[in-house]
Amino acid sequence: MTILQNTPLLAALFSIFFAQFVKIPIHFLVTKKVDWKLFTSTGGMPSSHSAAVTSLCTAIAFETGLDSPLFAVATVFAVIVMFDATGVRFQAGQQAIIINQMRVDFQAFVDQTKGWGQKKSEEKLEELKTLLGHKPIEVFMGALTGIMISIIIYTVIL
């Protein structure tokens, strides 16, 4: 089996690409602004992590059956990834929000005491990334995206 004939791999990779791309029009519908950076960013609706692992899991189910050890491994892998996306990574994003606010508060203090405002913008630190993880609905929608992509691939295309 060559890598280009590995349907579970291709389905998972396509799911990542699709989930990342669809974030742009979803964001546009909500904000009326186009943000192409969303294509390469983490977080947001839908979760590309969830889309990838559920697409992989569903494709493996089509290939090997629900009773196969490979499906069991893929399922456990998918659960761990989705749990991490809503748990640890989401909490890291929440901490980044608080840390960024602390930086703003500290900056205001320095402005008042030592003229921080006169410094050039390149001297200031870049904000910590706050969109590290996903809300449960984002993970759920990513999971549905991945499952649907594999079902379409196996029932319509192949």
PyMOL commands that set and color helices and strands:
alter all, ss='L'
color gray80, all
select helices_A, chain A and resi 3-5+7-31+36-40+48-64+69-86+88-114+116-118+121-123+136-157
alter helices_A, ss='H'
color red, helices_A
deselect
rebuild
show_as cartoon
